[in-house]
Structures are given as C-alpha cells and as structure tokens.
Amino acid sequence: MSTKMAVDRVFNFSAGPAVLPVPVLEEAQRDLLSLPGCGASILEISHRSKQFIAIMEDAEQRLRDLLGIPANYKVLFLQGGSRLQFSMVPMNLMRGTGKPAEYVLTGSWGNYAVKEAKREGETRVLWDGKATNYDRLPNLDELEYGDSAYVHLTSNETIQGIQFASDPNRSESVFVSDMSSDFMHRPVDVARYGMIYACAQKNAGPAGVTVVIVREDLLERSDDSLPGYLNYKSHNDAGSMYNTPPTFGIYVVGLVAKWLQEDVGGLANMYQRNRDKAQLLYDVLDESPEFYQGHAQVSDRSLMNVTFRLPSEELTKTFVAEAAAQQLESLEGHRSVGGIRASIYNAMPIEGVAALRDLMVDFRNRHA
C-alpha cells in the first residue's frame, strides 16, 4: 500500500458507494490514462475490443474461482443496481409459472423488493420483522413455505445492520438472494441458490455495474414477450453485451476479485478479517449497553454494517463531529434507525475500525 495514499485518505464508513481497496484504486489510476497494450484509457476502449473482452472474461473467471460457481450457472454483468433487479427477478422468474413468489422481509431493502414483485404477480410474505423494527432474522428452516416460483432473501440489510450468517438448507425452493451489501464477504455455497445478484458499489466495485449469477435452467423462464433489456436470456445470449456494458465497473470488479485472491488469499481469509473487524466494535457495544445501544439482536448482527444509538441526539451529533475531526467519515445512521452506522465492508482496513473503536471507548468514558 502506498504510504502517501494511506495518509491522504480518510477512513470512509459510507454505506455506499463505499470504500475500495487502495491497491485496486492505485492500479485503476495507472490504467486510467493508458491501459497497457492499448494506448488508450480503460474508459475509452471499445467494449468489443479484444482487450476489454479479455478483461470481462478475466473478471468472470475470478468470480467463479472465488465463489466456486458451478458450471451450470451463468454470470451476467448488468446495470440498474438492485432496484432494477427488484423488477427483473419477478418478471423473469415468476411470470408464466402460475406460482406466487415468496419473500422474507428482514428490512428496508426486502420491502422495496416485494413492492416491485407485487406489480408482476402474486406474492406471499413468509416472514416480516416489522414488529420489532427489523432487529432480528427468522430461522429459515422453520418458515411455512409453499409451492412458489422462488423465495427471495436479502442477505444483509445495510440500514438495520442484520445479516444471514449461513446459506439456506431447503432444497425444495428456488432461493434468490440480494447480496448487494455483503457480496464476496465470505465463502458462499452458490448451489444453494437459484440466483444471486449484487450491485457492486457496496462491497465489490463502483456504482454502475450489477453482478447476476443465475442457474442456467432458470433462464428458460424468461418469456420472449419481455422487453429485451429486461430479459435475462437477452443478456446471456449476448454475453453481457446486449447493450454497451458498464466497462469501467466490470474492470474494477475484476480488480477487486484479483485483490481478494492475491492480496487477501481468498474468501475464507476475508471472512476471518471481517469477523475480527466487527468484533472490535461489538465488544464496545457489549461492554456499554447503557451508553451504546445496538439495533440488531446479538445473534443476527451484521459484519458489514454496525448500527447503534447513543443516549441522546445531541451526543450523537457530537460523536459524529468528533469522528470527522479524526478523519472517520460518513457515520450517520439512516433516519429510520437513527444513531450511528459504521459500514465496514471488505476494503475497510482494520486500522480504521480500530480507530473508531478507540473513539467509542474514549467518548463513552467522557460522556457516560
């Protein structure tokens, strides 16, 4: 890591667009003026050039290697973020099946998803955590599933700070998971899902590209009556080039995957790093329950987004101001939860989390 780069940068706890690995930014910086062998910027080369096709193929292969994606799954690079997927999923996977879709509502993003699904067909809410303001998760094994087109999950709710720590066990259902905010944070058994999607800007790259991993047989559900861009088959048949793909975003996703492989040593190592980072903050919450009130139930805490409240709004504002003075930025919680939200995605270095931990301890000691 460049010393100058590290000194000049704040610790960015933004929920997204979020922190990226410094080595990724440095490599992108070098390629921004002229990609080696091209004589032009990565932002300028044709998406149909042999250089970019090689970049996209490399990005896909790195994702396949990291996640152990089975051969019967397709990897698509799309646009529109998770918001577009909220509509594309029911359009492609529910329409024409004669079956309802089932949704597990664990927070804000799951609610946005089910709202769009209802526009496309019958939906059934299997579980809704609204009664406790989405501070916990259900036991997926105990839900009353029906004969559905698919079951939709949100693996990590950024606003509430709760996260599924394991993959679903039920083989009778087609699980679709929005992994936008914890994509590649741990090893995942892709075969447990019919489809995984993730907008990149929280944990895998810049805003503008969405990764879709879909089991090949599910593509047959995509009806030809769908508008071309909204049809997964269109994108698969065109090799993610149905329209001009988000070339720079795909390039950076490939660099992030390379960083995870070569610098981190794979997703098992990344998972341990993430657990170590989160534990630094959760230890402070557990030591100070009367001062720092965590939003999530202990068993369902997120490794990506640590959410908590202070005793008063005045203290919260003071905490945020003191954090900013120490170059700890973007810690304000979402208005629906309030308090503080520390987003500590893969690329957040442990030094940043330790600095936040130290501030929390010091602030508590001075104000409790």
C-alpha positions in Angstrom: 0.0 0.0 0.0 1.3 3.5 -0.8 2.1 5.4 2.3 1.1 8.7 0.7 -2.2 7.3 -0.4 -3.0 6.0 3.0 -2.1 9.3 4.7 -4.2 11.4 2.3 -7.3 9.2 2.6 -9.9 9.3 5.3 -11.5 6.2 6.8 -14.7 6.1 4.8 -17.6 4.3 6.6 -20.1 5.2 3.9 -22.8 2.6 3.3 -22.3 3.0 -0.5 -20.8 4.0 -2.7 -18.2 2.6 -0.3 -14.6 2.2 0.4 -12.5 0.3 -2.2 -9.1 -1.4 -1.7 -6.2 1.0 -2.1 -4.3 -1.4 -4.4 -7.3 -1.5 -6.7 -7.5 2.3 -6.8 -3.8 2.5 -7.5 -4.0 0.0 -10.4 -7.0 1.8 -11.8 -5.2 5.1 -11.5 -2.3 3.7 -13.6 -4.6 2.4 -16.3 -6.8 5.5 -16.4 -4.6 7.3 -18.8 -3.4 4.4 -20.9 -4.2 0.7 -20.4 -1.1 -1.4 -21.1 -1.0 -2.5 -24.7 -3.9 -0.3 -25.7 -2.6 3.3 -25.9 -5.9 4.5 -24.6 -7.7 4.7 -21.3 -9.8 1.9 -19.9 -12.6 4.4 -20.1 -12.1 4.8 -23.9 -11.5 1.3 -25.3 -14.3 -0.4 -27.2 -16.4 -2.9 -25.3 -15.9 -5.2 -28.3 -12.1 -4.9 -28.4 -10.1 -7.9 -27.6 -8.6 -6.1 -24.7 -11.9 -5.5 -23.0 -13.3 -8.9 -23.8 -10.2 -10.3 -22.0 -10.9 -8.0 -19.0 -14.5 -9.2 -18.8 -13.6 -12.9 -19.2 -11.0 -12.5 -16.5 -13.4 -10.8 -14.1 -15.9 -13.6 -14.6 -13.3 -16.3 -14.1 -12.1 -14.7 -10.9 -15.6 -14.6 -9.6 -16.1 -18.2 -10.5 -12.9 -19.2 -8.8 -13.5 -17.2 -5.6 -17.1 -18.3 -5.1 -16.8 -21.8 -6.6 -19.6 -21.0 -9.1 -20.8 -24.3 -10.6 -20.6 -24.7 -14.4 -24.4 -24.7 -14.8 -24.6 -21.1 -13.5 -24.3 -18.1 -15.8 -22.6 -14.8 -14.7 -24.0 -11.6 -16.1 -22.8 -8.0 -15.8 -25.8 -5.7 -15.9 -26.7 -2.2 -14.9 -29.5 -0.6 -12.9 -28.5 -1.8 -9.5 -30.6 -3.8 -7.1 -33.6 -1.6 -7.9 -33.8 -2.9 -11.4 -33.3 -6.5 -10.2 -36.3 -6.0 -7.9 -38.4 -5.9 -11.1 -36.4 -8.2 -13.3 -36.5 -11.1 -10.9 -40.3 -11.4 -10.8 -40.6 -10.6 -14.5 -38.3 -13.4 -15.4 -38.7 -16.0 -12.7 -42.4 -15.7 -11.7 -44.3 -14.6 -14.9 -45.7 -17.6 -16.7 -45.0 -20.1 -13.9 -48.5 -20.0 -12.4 -46.9 -19.8 -9.0 -46.6 -17.0 -6.5 -43.3 -15.6 -5.3 -42.4 -15.7 -1.6 -40.5 -13.0 0.2 -38.7 -12.9 3.6 -38.8 -9.3 4.8 -35.9 -8.5 7.1 -35.5 -4.8 6.5 -35.8 -1.8 4.1 -34.3 -3.4 1.0 -36.5 -6.5 1.3 -39.5 -4.3 1.5 -38.5 -2.4 -1.6 -38.1 -5.7 -3.4 -41.5 -7.1 -2.5 -43.2 -3.8 -3.5 -41.9 -4.3 -7.1 -42.7 -8.0 -7.2 -46.4 -7.3 -6.4 -46.6 -5.3 -9.6 -45.7 -8.5 -11.6 -47.8 -11.2 -9.9 -49.0 -12.9 -6.7 -46.6 -12.6 -3.8 -46.6 -14.0 -0.4 -44.7 -12.7 2.6 -43.3 -15.6 4.5 -42.0 -13.6 7.4 -41.9 -9.9 8.3 -39.8 -8.4 11.0 -41.6 -5.0 11.1 -43.0 -5.5 14.6 -39.5 -5.2 16.1 -38.2 -2.6 13.6 -36.3 -5.3 11.8 -33.8 -6.0 14.5 -33.7 -9.8 14.0 -33.9 -12.6 11.4 -36.1 -15.7 11.2 -34.9 -19.2 11.3 -35.3 -20.1 7.6 -35.8 -23.8 8.4 -38.9 -23.0 10.4 -40.8 -20.9 7.8 -44.0 -22.3 6.2 -43.0 -22.5 2.6 -45.5 -23.0 -0.2 -45.1 -24.2 -3.9 -43.6 -21.0 -5.1 -41.7 -19.7 -8.2 -38.9 -18.6 -5.9 -38.1 -17.4 -2.4 -36.4 -14.0 -2.1 -34.0 -13.1 0.7 -31.8 -10.1 1.4 -28.6 -11.5 2.8 -27.6 -8.3 4.6 -29.8 -5.3 5.5 -27.5 -2.2 5.4 -29.9 0.1 7.2 -30.8 -2.2 10.1 -27.5 -4.0 10.4 -28.7 -7.6 10.4 -27.3 -10.4 8.2 -27.8 -14.1 7.5 -24.6 -15.9 8.5 -25.2 -19.0 6.5 -26.9 -20.3 3.3 -30.4 -21.8 3.2 -30.7 -25.5 3.6 -34.1 -26.2 1.9 -33.6 -27.8 -1.5 -37.3 -27.8 -2.5 -37.3 -24.0 -3.1 -35.5 -21.8 -5.6 -33.8 -19.2 -3.4 -33.0 -15.8 -4.8 -30.7 -13.6 -2.7 -29.9 -9.9 -2.9 -26.3 -9.9 -1.8 -25.6 -6.3 -2.8 -24.1 -5.3 0.5 -22.1 -8.4 1.5 -21.1 -10.0 -1.8 -17.9 -11.9 -1.5 -17.6 -11.2 2.2 -17.4 -14.9 3.0 -17.5 -18.3 1.1 -21.0 -19.0 -0.3 -22.4 -22.3 -1.5 -23.8 -20.9 -4.7 -25.6 -24.2 -5.5 -28.0 -23.5 -2.6 -29.4 -20.6 -4.6 -31.2 -20.3 -7.9 -29.9 -16.8 -8.3 -27.7 -14.3 -6.6 -27.5 -10.6 -7.5 -25.4 -7.8 -6.2 -24.9 -4.1 -7.2 -21.2 -3.6 -6.9 -20.9 -0.2 -5.1 -21.1 -1.5 -1.5 -18.6 -4.4 -1.5 -17.4 -5.3 -5.0 -16.7 -2.2 -7.1 -18.0 1.1 -8.2 -21.6 2.2 -8.8 -22.9 1.3 -12.2 -22.4 -2.5 -12.5 -24.6 -5.3 -11.1 -23.4 -8.9 -11.0 -26.1 -11.6 -11.6 -25.3 -15.3 -11.0 -28.2 -17.4 -12.3 -28.7 -21.1 -12.7 -28.9 -22.0 -16.3 -32.3 -23.8 -16.3 -34.0 -20.7 -14.8 -33.2 -18.7 -17.9 -35.8 -20.8 -19.7 -38.5 -18.9 -17.6 -37.6 -15.6 -19.3 -40.5 -15.0 -21.6 -39.9 -13.7 -25.1 -42.6 -11.1 -24.5 -40.4 -9.2 -22.1 -38.7 -6.1 -23.3 -35.2 -7.0 -24.4 -33.2 -5.3 -21.7 -35.4 -6.8 -19.0 -34.9 -10.4 -20.2 -32.1 -12.4 -18.7 -31.9 -14.6 -21.8 -31.1 -11.5 -23.9 -28.1 -10.6 -21.7 -26.9 -14.2 -21.5 -27.2 -14.9 -25.2 -25.3 -11.7 -25.9 -22.5 -12.4 -23.4 -23.5 -9.4 -21.2 -23.2 -7.2 -24.3 -26.9 -6.8 -25.2 -26.2 -3.1 -24.8 -22.8 -1.4 -24.2 -21.8 -2.9 -20.8 -20.5 -0.8 -17.9 -16.9 -1.3 -18.9 -15.1 0.6 -16.2 -17.3 -1.0 -13.5 -16.6 -4.5 -14.8 -12.9 -3.8 -14.9 -12.9 -2.6 -11.3 -14.9 -5.7 -10.1 -12.2 -7.8 -11.7 -9.5 -5.9 -9.8 -11.4 -6.3 -6.5 -11.7 -10.1 -7.2 -7.9 -10.1 -8.0 -7.2 -8.3 -4.7 -9.3 -10.9 -2.8 -7.4 -13.7 -4.4 -3.9 -12.4 -4.4 -3.7 -10.0 -1.5 -6.2 -11.4 0.9 -5.8 -15.1 0.0 -9.5 -15.9 -0.7 -12.9 -15.6 0.9 -12.2 -17.7 3.9 -9.4 -15.3 4.9 -11.7 -12.3 4.1 -14.4 -13.7 6.3 -12.0 -14.0 9.2 -10.9 -10.4 8.7 -14.5 -9.3 8.6 -15.3 -11.1 11.8 -12.2 -9.6 13.5 -13.1 -6.1 12.5 -16.7 -6.4 13.5 -15.8 -7.9 16.9 -13.8 -4.8 17.8 -17.0 -2.6 17.6 -19.4 -5.2 19.0 -17.2 -5.7 22.1 -17.6 -2.0 22.9 -21.4 -2.3 22.5 -21.5 -5.3 24.8 -19.3 -3.5 27.4 -21.5 -0.4 27.3 -25.2 -1.4 26.9 -26.5 1.6 28.7 -24.5 4.0 26.6 -24.3 2.3 23.2 -27.5 0.6 22.3 -27.0 -1.8 19.3 -30.0 -2.0 16.9 -29.6 -5.7 15.9 -30.2 -8.7 18.1 -26.8 -10.2 19.1 -27.3 -13.4 17.1 -28.2 -11.6 13.9 -25.6 -8.8 13.9 -24.1 -7.8 10.5 -20.4 -8.0 9.8 -20.8 -5.3 7.2 -22.9 -2.6 8.9 -22.7 -2.0 12.7 -25.7 0.1 13.8 -26.1 1.6 17.3 -27.6 4.6 19.1 -26.2 6.9 21.8 -28.2 8.2 24.8 -29.3 11.4 23.0 -29.4 13.1 19.6 -27.1 15.8 21.0 -24.5 13.2 21.9 -24.9 11.6 18.5 -24.1 14.8 16.7 -21.1 15.4 18.9 -19.8 11.9 18.3 -20.1 12.4 14.5 -18.3 15.7 14.7 -15.5 14.3 16.8 -15.2 11.3 14.4 -15.0 13.6 11.4 -12.2 15.6 13.1 -10.3 12.3 13.4 -10.9 11.5 9.6 -13.6 8.9 10.4 -16.3 9.9 7.9 -19.9 9.0 7.0 -21.0 7.5 10.3 -24.6 8.9 10.5 -27.2 6.3 10.8 -30.2 6.0 8.4 -33.2 8.1 9.5 -35.4 5.0 10.1 -33.0 3.7 12.7 -31.1 6.8 13.8 -27.8 6.8 15.7 -24.6 5.6 14.1 -24.0 3.2 11.2 -20.4 2.1 10.6 -20.1 0.3 7.3 -17.0 -1.9 7.5 -17.0 -3.7 4.1 -14.2 -5.9 2.8 -12.0 -3.0 1.9 -12.2 -1.1 5.2 -8.8 -1.7 6.9 -8.7 -2.9 10.4 -6.8 0.2 11.3 -9.9 2.3 10.5 -12.1 0.1 12.6 -9.6 0.2 15.5 -9.6 4.0 15.3 -13.4 4.1 15.5 -13.3 1.6 18.4 -10.8 3.8 20.3 -13.0 6.9 19.8 -16.1 5.0 21.0 -14.3 4.0 24.2 -12.9 7.4 24.8 -16.2 9.1 24.0 -18.1 6.8 26.4 -15.6 7.4 29.2 -16.0 11.1 28.8 -19.8 11.2 28.5 -21.3 8.2 30.3 
